[in-house]
Amino acid sequence: MPSYIVFTKESTQDQAELDIYQSKVGKTLKDHPVKILAFYGAQQVLEGDAPEGVVIVEFPSAAAARAWYVSPAYQEVVQHRLNGARYRAVLVEGV
């Protein structure tokens, strides 16, 4: 069943680190079955505090999502995101 990783950027700490992440993260996705469903689009907050941005990535399964997330290629790049901003990343299975 499809699964999704939902990234919410809560606050930026270091834009230069995020710029490095953005320049490298695309290459980590190329060998994985992925579809980007949302990428920092316009938001309408219905409840709670607004995040700075939201990214939703679809994978064919939770195993495929985890395989990308723990891959050596992504783990090299993710440190720039973690150094650049406070994020939440949630893996959720579809129905």
Order of alpha helices (4+ residues) and beta strands (2+ residues): beta-alpha-beta-beta-alpha-alpha-beta
